[in-house]
Amino acid sequence: MAESSGSSWRRAGFAGAAIGVLAAGAAAGVAVERLTVGRSVRQKARLALDATGPYGGLRGTPGRALADDGTVLHYEVDEVEREASSAGRRRRLFGRKEPAPVTVVFSHGYCLNQDSWHFQRAALRGLVRTVHWDQRSHGRSGAGPDGVPVSIDRLGRDLKAVLDVAAPEGPLVLVGHSMGGMTVMALAEQYPELIRDRVVGVALVGTSAGKLAEVSYGLPLAGVNAVRWVLPGVLRALGSQAELVERGRRATADLFAGLIKKYSFASKDVDPAVARFAERMIESTPIDVVAAFYPAFAEHDKAAALAVFSELPVLALAGDNDLVTPSSHTEAIAGLLPDAELVIVPDAGHLVMLEHPEAVTDRLADLLVRAGAVPAGEPFRTS
């Protein structure tokens, strides 16, 4: 029997109350803004930022990979055009095959897309071959079959499918943020021979090897326990009432923006266009996708898989005030990889690569030099 409209609204109201627990830390600031800035003015400001902000506009050569369940995965390649060396000309003259270039592969986080690496992509253009891809149900990639649970292991197999098409040969540097870092760990667990044979460097940014069910999200203990108790059921309800919830998200855009800022950034002076860029990426993720992916994080445990990276140059980087995957999780990763470079970026939140792009790009450049992907002294553009 179809659910009555009154029941639908009651369920949405219950969901809203639970999400309100998460919003508590941001609500006060948003309330003050409501009193001081008219809603129409804020809406016009968001539209202006959408029109003028340059972020997320970088595009490469598009391609498609097929996951093993038939899901279409969208990726883009930024090729590098280097001046042919005399040695290279001699190899071609005598019919010798040019060695495949190093490819840097970027995997994004939950509710984001490949454009979250905007600054790093801009810095590397023309210097090294890069692949940027959208995880299933995110960005331009397709959704998986209905009713099939999403798992981090599944995402690791998706990354393998992308590599098979976009970078079938040559050395690899794997870069992953948040869920993307977990995807890289899942790839290592399932395809350790690929890591041994082809990977020359790994960057794990704002991510975790497990124990995510213990994260407090900056809430007091009572709030955390309430969220953990109701959130799985709430997300199922939200996913089943996607159209209703999306209308609610639009109606509460100011509160939503406050939540994104609280859980994405830590510094007070984030460029408003960058903050709006992050908001736009996150709000484009349908609520049923949010609901489908969420349970996978509580099950994620890839600490043992990190051993596959033990002989490689590894960068483990996080913001010092990351409320989503706290810096202690990155410190735990570095503890299991004693030779890894551990970097905790001050005054930074979960989207550290957007909040402090220079810090992330500089450390990534160092990793690429250590991995032999680019020569030392290469002039990276860090902004």
N, C-alpha and C positions, 0 to 999 in steps of 0.2 A: 504494500500500500504506500502511496506517495506520502511523504512527510508533510504535515500541515505547515503553513507559513508561520503560525505562532510558534511551533516547535523549532522551526529553522532559526527564527530570531532568538529564541531562548538559548539554543545551542551556540549561536554566534555570540550572544551576550556572555555566556560562560567562557567561551574562548577568549573574548576580549578582556574579561576580568583576569584570566590567567596571564595573558600577555601583558596586562597592566602591571603585574608583579615585576616582570622584567623591565618595564618602562619606568619604574619608580625613580631610579637615579636620574633619568633625563627629564622627567615631567616638570620639575620645578622650573628649570631654565626655559622650557618651552612655554610654560604658563606665563612667565614674565614677558617673553617675546610676544605672546598673544595680546597682552595688555598694551604693549608699546608700538607694535607694528601691525597695521591692518592686514587682514587675510588677502585682500586683492593685491596689496603691495607686495606681499611675500610671493604670491603666485606669479606676478609679473617679473619679480627678481629671478625666480627659478627659470622662467621661460627665457629671460635675457641670458642667463648663464648657459642654458642649453644651446642658445644660438651662437654665442661668442666663444665658449670654451673650446680649445683646440684638442682636448684630450679624447682619446679613443678613435681618432681619425686615421691612424696609420693602417695601411692595408698592404698585403703582400700577394704573391701568386697563390690563388686558392686551390685547394685539393680536397678530396673526400676519401676517407678510409671506412671500411666496413668492419664493425665489431663482429665477434663470433656469433652474436645473436641477430645480426642483420642491421643493427642500429647504425645510422649514417653519422660519422664523426667529421666535423669540418675542421680543417687546418689551413694555415697560410705559411708560406715560406718566403723569407727575405734572403735572397741570394747575395753573394759577395762577388764583386767584380774587381779583381786585382790585376795590376799591370803584369803582363806575361814576362817572366824572367827568362834569361838566356838559357838556363838549365831546362826550364819548361819548354821553350821552343825546340831545344835539342831532343827532348823526350818525344815530342810530337813528330819531329822530323824522322826519327828512327822507329816510329810506331809504338813507342812505349806508353802505357796507360798512365794518365795523371792520377796520383793518389787522391782518394775522396777527401774532401775538406772536413774539418771538425764541424759538427752541427750542434748548436746549443738549443735544447728543447725545453720550452717553458710550459709548465702545467699550473693552471690557476686554481683558486679556492672555491669553496661553497658559496653559491649565490652570486658569483662573479662571472667573468668570461676572460678571454685571452687579452682584452684591452686593459686589464688590470696591470699589465706589465708595460704600460705605455712609455714610461720614462726610460726603462732599461732597453726596450726595443729601439727607441730613438737613438740611444747612446751607441748601440751595437751596429746600427745600419751601416753597411758598406765595409765593416771590419771583419765580420764573421757570419757564417751561414746560420740562420736561426729558424726554428719552427715554433709557431704559436698555435695551440689548438683549443677548441672548446670542449669541455667535458660533456658527456651525454646529458641531455635535457637543459643545457646551458648554452647561451649565445646562439650560434647558428647550427649547432649540432641537433640531431634528432633525439627523440625520447625512446627509451627502451620499451619492450612489450608491456602492455598493461598487466598489472597484478604481479609482476616479477620483482621481488625485492632488490633494492640497490645494495651493493656491498663494496667495500674498499678493494677487495680482491677483483671484483668485476672491473673497477676503474683501472687497476693495474693491467688487466688484459686489454682494455681499451687503449691504453698508452702503447702497449706492444703492437696493436693493430696500426696505430698511427706511425710508429717507427718503421714498421715493415714497408710502408708506402712512401712516407715523406723523407726517411733517412735510412734506406735499406743497407747502406754500407758506409764505412768510415767511422772515425772516432766520434763519441758522443759526450756532451756535458749535459746532465739532467738538472733542471732547476724547478723546484716546486714550492708553492706557497700554500700553507694550511692544508686543505684537502688535497691540493696538488702534491705537497710533500708526502702525504700518506699514500697517494697514488704511486709515487716513485718508490716508496718502501715496498708496496705490494708487487710492483714490477720486479724488484730485487728478490723478493721471496719466491716468486713463481718462475723467474728466469735468471737464476744466478749466473748461468754461463754467458748470457748476454752482457751482464755487468762485467764479468771477468775479461771477456774478449774485446769489448768495444768501448766501455765507458771509461773516460779519463778524468772526470771530475763530477762532483755533486754539490748542489746548493740546496739546503733545506731551510726555508724561510717561514718563521711564524707558524710552526707545525708541531706535531706531537707523534710519539711512537705508541701512545696508549694512555689509559687511565683518564680519559676525557670525562667519564661519568663523575669524576671527583672535582671538576672545575666549578668554581663558585660564581663566575661571571660578575664579580665585584659586589655581590649581594650578601646581606647578612644571612646567617645560618638558617633562620626561619624561612626567609624568602627562597633560599636555595632548595630547601626540602619541599616547599610548596610547589615550586616549579618542577622539580624532578618527579613529584607525585602526579601532577596533572598534565604535564606537557605532552607525553606520548599520546594520551587520549585526545587532548586538545588539537594536536596537529592532525590526527586522523579526522576529527570533526571538521577542521578547517579545510583539509584536502577534499572532503566530500561536499563541501559547500563553497567551492572555489569562486564562483561568480559572485556570490553574496559577500565573501570575504574581500575580493578585489574591490568591490564598491566601497567597503568599509575602509580599506587602505587608502583609497583616493580621498575619502571624506576626512581622514585623519592624517593628511600628508605632513602637517607640521610636527605632530608627535612622532611619526615615522622617521622624519628627517632628524629629529633629536636623538632617537634611538640609534640610528646609523652612525651619527657623529660620535656618540658616547662609546659605541663598541668598535668603531673603526680607527679613531684617532685619539691621541692623548694630549697633543700640544694645543695651545690656545689660539695660535695664529695660522691655522691651516688655510690655504688659499680657498676662498669660497667656491671658485670654479672647480677645484679638485674635490672638495666635499660634495658638491652637486654631481660631479662625475661619478663618484662612488655611489651616491644615492640612486642615480639613474641605473647603474648596473644592477644594484641589489633589488630595486623595485621592479625591474624587468623579469625577475625570476618568479614564475607563477607559484602560488601558495601550495599547489599540489606537488610541485617539485620539492619545495622546502620540506614538506611533510614526508615525501618518499625517501629523501636522503638522510634525514635526521637520525633514524635508528642505527644507521651504519657506524656512526661515530662512537656510540657507547660500546660497540662490539670490536672496534679497531684496537689491535694489539700487534705491533710489528717490531717490538724491541729486538727480538732475536734476529730479524732480517737485517738489521743494521750492520751485523758482522760482515755482510757481503761487501760493504763499503770500506772495510778496515784498511785496505792497502791503497786507497785512492785519496787524492786531495778533496777534502770536504769542508764546506762552509756551513756552519750552523748559526743562524742569525735570527734575532727576534727583537721586538720592541720591549722596553723595560716595563711598560704599563699595558701590555696586551691582556685584555679581559677574556678573550675567547680561547686562545691557546697560550697560556701564561709562559713567560720567559723561563720559568722553572722546567717546563717540558723541553725547551731547547737545551737548557743546561744538562738535563738528563740524557739527551741524545749525545751531547758532547762527552758526557761521562762514559758512554759506551763506545765512543770513538775518540780515544785519547789524543790522536794526532789531528783531529779536526780543529779548524779555526773557529773559536766561539766568539761571537760578536753580539753584545746586548746594546742596542741603540737607545740612548737616553731620550726621554720625553717623546716616546713613540708608542703607538697602539698596534692593533692587529694589521692594519693596512700600511705597514711600515714602508713598503716600496713606493707608495704614493705620498705618504706623509714626509718622509725624509729620503727622497730619491737619490740624492748625491751620496749619502752614506751607503745605501744598498748597492748602487752602481759601482762605487769605488771598490767595495769588497768583492763584488762579482768580477770586476776587472782583474783584481789580484788573483782570484781563483782561476780565471781563464789563462793568465800568464803561467801560473803554476802547472796548469794542465797542458800547456803547450798549444792552446787554441789560438792565441794571439801573441805577437812578439812583445817583449817588455818595452815600455815607453810608448805604446800605442796611444794616440790622442783621443781618448773617449770623450764624448759629449755628455756631461753629467746633469744637464738641465735642459 
